């Protein structure tokens, strides 16, 4: 179900079960984690996650789940969450192209990705009111932080879905584009990121995560910026960036990480 292709320092991970809207069972989640591990081991400089067919990912595959014997905590806490953490810590910038359904665990995949571009008519929200279940995979945190408590509970109680355009307008994701342009649009930006200064990108991701998760304020975040900038001074990409600017040419970054020269 999970396909990994690596070309030109870019990993493209595809959820390829379009007949079931790329819904994920335990085996597929394990495959997804292995794809990210393999891509990291290959030293790629950017990663694209996408879904084949009409939908990005409709969430957990519950077609064969017996609710009487289901252990949702085991699936979410022991199988899904570790993979989401692995995705969020991937050692290069990550992008997702989201079309159609992006629900449940599928929404979690998007949350664990650095940059998410959505089709204007994508479907995002919490369908769980119809299942007697609750929003999972980080959805409560994302919705409450970006939409506020009232709008979050409105989506949960009603099971109404937002379009991709609405989700971007309300601050959930980065940009909405027409569906027929989404993949090309995303691939272009992934290719550009793959040629960038990876160490600086990951340093910014770490700072953003600290502001989001640790709620550090202006002056503490500024101090972390200062420290990080000082560390970046010793990297080859920092030297190359300044040299390219002074020589009036395009930089050629190696993608060296902070602890490398």
Secondary structure, 3 states (H helix, E strand, C coil): CEEEEEECCEEEEEECCHHHCCCECHHHHHHHHHHHHHHHHCCCCEEEEEECCCCCECCECCCCCCCCCCCHHHHHHHHHHHHHHHHHCCCCEEEEEECCEEECHHHHHHHCCCEEEEECCCEEECCHHHCCCCCCCCHHHHHHHHHCHHHHHHHHHHCCEEEHHHHHHCCCCCEEECHHHHHHHHHHHHHHHHCCCHHHHHHHHHHHHHHHHCCCCHHHHHHHHHHHHHHHCCCHHHHHHHHHHHCCCCCCCCCCCCCCC
